[in-house]
Amino acid sequence: MAFLLLGIVLLVLKIADIGAVAGWSWWIVLAPFALAVAWWGLSDKLGLTQRRAMEQMERKKDSRRQRNLEALGLGQRRERKARHAKDFQASQTQRRAVKDPTHAD
């Protein structure tokens, strides 16, 4: 992507005759486009593009699964509520113990 953006900037500068780029050879100005094509071909050949697409699909699948679990009441919120209820129960037991020292659970 960087090669493509660089190529576009150099092309605009060359066509508009701005700065030092106006005097450069067309081969130099168009070289980033060739590098972009080479990079895309290499990344496809090495499997980088497919790997990134699979990682993105996994992230979407995980977020959808988490959203569905929470909608069913089985996600992290349920665990938090259970932990909160357990802590609340423990605090109530401690209060009773302080009020009534003979009370044993």
LINNORZI-V350572 format. One record per residue. N is the residue number from 1. PHI is phi in whole degrees, 0 to 359 (999 if undefined). Layout:
N | PHI
N | PHI
This chain:
1 | 999
2 | 295
3 | 298
4 | 295
5 | 296
6 | 298
7 | 298
8 | 296
9 | 298
10 | 296
11 | 296
12 | 296
13 | 296
14 | 293
15 | 294
16 | 277
17 | 54
18 | 252
19 | 63
20 | 289
21 | 297
22 | 300
23 | 268
24 | 286
25 | 290
26 | 297
27 | 298
28 | 290
29 | 293
30 | 270
31 | 302
32 | 300
33 | 293
34 | 295
35 | 294
36 | 295
37 | 297
38 | 297
39 | 296
40 | 298
41 | 297
42 | 294
43 | 293
44 | 292
45 | 294
46 | 280
47 | 86
48 | 295
49 | 295
50 | 295
51 | 297
52 | 296
53 | 296
54 | 293
55 | 296
56 | 295
57 | 295
58 | 297
59 | 298
60 | 296
61 | 295
62 | 296
63 | 293
64 | 294
65 | 297
66 | 296
67 | 297
68 | 292
69 | 297
70 | 294
71 | 295
72 | 276
73 | 84
74 | 245
75 | 272
76 | 295
77 | 298
78 | 297
79 | 298
80 | 296
81 | 296
82 | 296
83 | 295
84 | 296
85 | 296
86 | 296
87 | 297
88 | 297
89 | 297
90 | 296
91 | 292
92 | 294
93 | 296
94 | 295
95 | 297
96 | 297
97 | 295
98 | 289
99 | 290
100 | 233
101 | 297
102 | 278
103 | 287
104 | 236
105 | 271
